[in-house]
Amino acid sequence: MKHSLRLGAAAVTLSAMTVLTACGGGASSDSGAANKTSTLQLAIASAVIGPKEEVATYSVAEKQGFLAEENLKVKTINTDGSVAAIQAVASGSADISPADASAILAAREKGVPVVAIGGLVQNWPWRIATLPDSKVKSAQDLKGKKIGVISLASGSAPYARAFVEDGGLDAEKDVDLLPVGVGSQALSALESGKVDALALYTQAYTTLELGGKEFNYLENGERFNGIRSLTYAVRQDTLKSKKDELTRFLRASYKSMLFSAVNPEAAMRDGYSVFPAILSGKQADDRIKNDTVILQAWVKTAVPAEGRPESFKDWGAISDEAWTKTADYMKASGTITKDPDIKALWDDSLLKDANDFDAAAVISKAKSATK
């Protein structure tokens, strides 16, 4: 079952007291419920379904039986970006969401009782791009220019601000951020001159490049190396009441990630099955080649930059150093104003059990899956 939820960027300012009053705390859960089917609500941090995290972590888990093995049913809702996804979690509309770390940190600073429980995207996915004939070649060249972001509630906005500040500009005075979405809408804004550059994630550009478009990419500074992006977040009381269910969900999700890394085409076909809207009325065979390339680009942001799937381990781990660097980035971009309490915002207590699965069996399943 899928619903749609669109919330404004300001919604995340909801106070912790208001959140708990509105929903009456988390739903109770039997800690011994591993032998019976439980249901979780997953908030997708995007208004549009595509060849990205919802396919690699949810569709595969559903179609390959990883959720069934964990005695879980998962329902999804769509939200208009990470800020809205965190609001859905905070309000009780969803149990868990893979949301941008910037939204998690901002919510914590405002007193919203959410906590990160497992990493997802570990290789920085955002890039600034211009048209090939653009005179904008560096961050400094963006002074007085307009940058197209997905939405002001997405991770692209703080990234764009941090990028220009890294080049010595004042993000509040020297550039304007305009919401342009993704896909043809974003491309039209760039080609028409409505914006001078785009701030999108890697696979969004891949989609456009597969359609024959070319871009010039501005170089990210070293400050972006090691910064975390999409991260699983839940509400604190949900973590306590549904610890077992969340552990099982993470395990199914990470098994799905491994499967997707080994056989992205089979993963993409699972995506079509669970989310047929991805096809936009076309036949799977007409889309599978390009969509597989796009999904593969996303998967590369969420698995180790080096090594083969057989060597992947410690799924979801985030070091204190990575959190500190991410927080420093968020402070510089104006997303947060003070150092966060990492011990309060990050709980990795589920990851040992979430990583307790037979990776060789998952890899074998992926290799034998029908493409």
Secondary structure, 3 states (H helix, E strand, C coil): CEEEECCCHHHHHCCHHHHHHHHCCCCCCCCCHHHCCEEEEEEECCCCCCCCHHHHHHHHHHHCCHHHHCCEEEEEEEECCHHHHHHHHHHCCCCEEEEEHHHHHHHHHCCCCEEEEEECCCCCCEEEEECCCCCCCCHHHHCCEEEEECCCCCCHHHHHHHHHHHCCCCCCCCEEEEECCCHHHHHHHHHCCCCCEEEEEHHHHHHHHHCCCCCEEECCCHHHCCCCCEEEEEEHHHHHHCHHHHHHHHHHHHHHHHHHHHCHHHHHHHHHHHCHHHHCCCCHHHHHHHHHHHHHHHHHHHCCCCCCHHHCCCCCCCCHHHHHHHHHHHHHCCCCCCCCCHHHHECCCCHHHHCCCCHHHHHHHHHHCCC
